[in-house]
Amino acid sequence: MSVIEINYNSGQYSDFSNQARYPIKIEGKIWPTAEHYYQAMKFYIGDPKFAETIRLEKNVLTAISMGEISMGFASTKSETWDEDKDEVLYNVLYEKFTQHPKLRKMLLETGDSYLQSTTRREQYNTGDIIMKIREKLKTNKKTKIEELVDKITEPYLSPDGYELDENGFVEVKFE
């Protein structure tokens, strides 16, 4: 079995990292990264304003620091965080891989390879959770929009000058 390393700083699979900039929409809010969501959920019940501050933080490393440093404030941390954290991470990563067809495709193309996170600060291997998501995605049929996105072989250029980038976002071309 081959091993694929997930490193947020570099490598072909850096996009799989929690810190990769793939916005995720959950419960009507846009989260800049999966990591923003994960850190904020530690405080969502005890201090929703602080959770929102984490969501709005532009720098992912600062968002991580906010979540980790503030864990010492037991009065604001969710009392059930230790029991909930794996489910929270699974849910946000599932959303990430289903909301971004490029990532879903990349993940499915890893086949049965073992996914290993190389981030030292993690208490467990995020790759284990991503492999569970991969297994679930293997059994799920694609949505119609995902099938349409897969059919696009060249960037779409509209008469108005808007082009979709590799993530499906609109790029405005100025000439």
C-alpha positions in Angstrom: 0.0 0.0 0.0 1.4 3.4 -1.0 1.5 6.3 1.5 0.5 9.8 0.6 1.8 12.6 2.9 -0.4 15.6 3.5 1.7 18.7 4.4 0.0 22.1 4.5 3.2 23.8 3.3 3.9 21.9 0.2 3.3 18.9 -1.9 0.8 17.6 -4.4 -1.8 17.0 -1.6 -1.3 20.2 0.5 -4.9 21.1 -0.6 -6.1 18.2 1.7 -4.8 20.1 4.7 -7.3 21.7 7.1 -5.3 24.9 6.5 -5.7 25.0 2.8 -7.8 28.0 1.6 -10.9 26.3 0.4 -13.9 28.2 1.7 -16.7 26.1 3.2 -20.3 27.0 3.7 -21.8 25.6 6.8 -25.1 26.7 8.4 -25.3 29.8 6.1 -21.8 31.0 7.0 -18.6 31.0 4.9 -15.5 29.7 6.7 -12.2 30.5 5.0 -10.7 27.1 5.9 -11.6 23.9 7.6 -9.2 24.9 10.3 -11.1 28.1 11.0 -14.3 26.1 11.6 -12.5 23.5 13.7 -10.9 26.1 16.0 -14.1 28.2 16.3 -16.3 25.2 17.3 -14.3 24.9 20.5 -16.0 28.1 21.7 -19.3 28.1 19.7 -21.5 27.4 22.7 -19.5 29.1 25.5 -18.5 32.2 23.6 -20.1 32.6 20.2 -18.7 36.1 19.7 -15.1 34.7 20.1 -16.0 31.9 17.7 -17.1 34.5 15.2 -13.8 36.4 15.7 -12.0 33.2 14.8 -14.2 32.8 11.7 -13.4 36.3 10.5 -9.6 36.0 11.1 -7.8 36.4 7.8 -4.7 34.4 8.7 -5.2 30.7 9.3 -2.1 30.5 11.7 -3.6 33.3 13.8 -6.9 31.5 13.9 -5.2 28.3 15.1 -3.3 30.3 17.8 -6.6 31.9 18.9 -8.2 28.5 19.3 -5.3 26.7 21.0 -4.2 29.5 23.3 -7.8 30.2 24.4 -8.3 26.6 25.3 -7.1 27.5 28.8 -10.2 29.5 29.4 -12.4 26.6 30.5 -15.5 28.9 31.0 -15.7 29.6 27.3 -14.6 26.2 25.9 -17.4 23.8 25.0 -17.7 21.3 27.9 -18.1 18.4 25.4 -15.3 19.4 23.1 -13.1 16.4 23.8 -16.0 14.1 22.9 -17.1 16.2 19.9 -13.8 17.2 18.2 -13.5 14.1 15.9 -17.1 14.5 14.7 -16.6 18.2 14.1 -13.4 17.6 12.1 -15.1 14.8 10.1 -18.1 17.0 9.3 -16.1 20.1 8.2 -13.8 18.0 6.0 -16.7 16.1 4.5 -18.2 19.5 3.5 -14.8 20.6 2.1 -14.5 17.6 -0.1 -18.1 17.6 -1.3 -18.3 21.4 -1.9 -15.1 21.5 -4.0 -15.3 19.0 -6.9 -11.6 19.3 -7.7 -10.8 18.1 -4.2 -13.3 15.3 -4.3 -11.8 14.1 -7.6 -8.3 14.3 -6.2 -9.3 12.4 -3.1 -11.0 9.6 -5.0 -8.0 9.3 -7.3 -5.8 8.4 -4.2 -7.5 5.0 -4.5 -6.6 2.9 -1.4 -3.4 4.8 -0.5 -2.8 5.5 3.1 -3.1 9.2 3.9 -0.7 10.5 6.5 -0.8 14.0 7.9 2.7 15.3 8.5 1.7 18.1 10.9 3.4 17.6 14.2 0.9 19.5 16.3 -1.9 17.1 15.6 -2.8 14.6 18.3 -4.0 12.2 15.7 -3.8 11.6 12.0 -6.2 13.8 10.1 -5.5 11.4 7.2 -7.5 8.7 9.0 -10.6 11.0 8.9 -10.0 11.9 5.3 -9.7 8.2 4.4 -13.2 7.6 6.0 -14.6 10.4 3.9 -13.0 8.8 0.8 -14.7 5.6 1.5 -18.1 7.3 1.9 -17.6 9.3 -1.3 -16.8 6.1 -3.2 -20.3 4.8 -2.4 -22.0 8.2 -3.1 -23.1 9.1 -6.6 -22.0 12.5 -7.9 -24.5 15.3 -7.9 -25.6 16.7 -11.3 -23.5 19.8 -10.8 -20.4 17.7 -10.0 -21.0 15.7 -13.2 -21.3 19.0 -15.2 -18.1 20.3 -13.7 -16.2 17.1 -14.6 -17.4 17.5 -18.2 -15.7 20.9 -18.5 -12.3 20.3 -20.1 -11.3 23.9 -20.8 -11.9 27.1 -18.8 -15.1 28.7 -19.6 -14.9 32.2 -21.0 -18.1 34.1 -21.2 -18.7 37.1 -23.6 -18.5 39.3 -20.5 -14.9 38.3 -19.8 -15.5 36.1 -16.8 -13.6 32.9 -16.5 -13.8 30.0 -14.1 -10.5 29.1 -12.4 -9.5 25.5 -11.5 -11.6 25.7 -8.3 -14.7 26.8 -10.1 -14.6 30.4 -8.9 -15.1 33.3 -11.3 -11.9 35.2 -12.4 -12.4 38.6 -13.9 -10.0 39.2 -16.8 -9.0 42.8 -17.4 -7.4 43.7 -20.7 
